[in-house]
């Protein structure tokens, strides 16, 4: 629990996530998002950040290493991926074993396209 933060349930794994009242990154920090295929053949989404977005993501990933990051759309928690690497210009959202489902891919791509 964190004072001033809102507790939300992650849709995929049903874990509790504490969500900050302020956004660290927005869709304006995303240059593009695209479907990718991981080395094992599982689908994923590659997110390419603007230069400013990359700086923000690097700082956030360093702070949250090994923790979940909340991704919200219209105030609703849509996903909470685990941070496994320090951020840079790109991030890959894998969805865990089996990759992302087609519905998750479409939902996330639509969300990232909102500017």
N, C-alpha and C positions, 0 to 999 in steps of 0.2 A: 504494500500500500504506500502511496505517495500523497502527501497533503496537497490538495488542490487539483489532483489528477482524477480522471474518471475511469472507473473499472468497466471494461467491456469484455465480451466473450468473443474469442477468435472463431470465425465461421468454420474453418477447416478442421482444426484440431480441438476446438472447444475449450482451449486454455484461456484463463483470465489474463487480460493484458491491461496494464495501467497506461492510460493515454494522457499525454500532456495537453494542457489547455491551449498551448500555442503550437503552431506548425513550424517545423524546421525546414521542410521542403514542400514545394507546391508543384502543380503541373507546369508552371512557368519555368521551373528548373530542369524540366525534361525536354531534351532536343527531339528525341524520337524513341519509340518502343517498337520492337519487332519480334516476330516468332523466330526462335532459334531451335536447333536440335543439339542436345548434349552429345558427348562422345559415345554414350551408351545407347543413343537413339531416342531417349526420352525428350518430349517437347519441353521448352522453357521460353521465357521472354527475356530478351536483352533490352536493357534500358540504358540509353545514352544520355548523359546529362550535359547541360550547358556548362561552360567553364565555372560559372558561379555555383551551379548546382553540384558540380563535382567537388568543389571545395566544401560545400555544406555537407554532402554525403560522406566525404572522407572524415570530417570531424564527428559526425553522428555515428558512423560505423565504428570509429575508434572508441567512442564513449560507450557504445552498446554491444561491443564484441561479446559473442556468446549469448546475447539476449535477443528478445523479439523486438521488432520495430513495427509499429502500427501504421497501416496504410488505410486512410479513410477516404471515402467518396461521399459527398453531400452529407458529411457528419456521421456517416455509418462506417463501422469497421468492416472492411471487405477482405483484409488479409493481414497476417502478422508473421512475416518471414523471420527466420533466425539469421542473425548476422554471423557469417562464417569467415569473412575476409574484410580487410580494410578497404574502404571505398576508393574509387578512382573515377575516371571518366565514364566507365561502364559498370553496370551491375547485372547479374543474371539471376532471375527469379526462377527457381527450379521446381518448387512445389513438393520436394521430397521424393521418396521412392515412387517410381512410376511417372514422374513428371506432372505437369499440369493437365487437367482435363480440357477438352475443347471449350466447354462453357466457361471455365476459369480464364482461359486464354482470351476469349472474346470479351469478357467482362473487364479484365485488366487492360487490354489494348484500348477499349473504349474509354476507360477512365484516364489513361495517360494522354489521350488525344485531346482532352478538354483543356483549353487554354484560357 
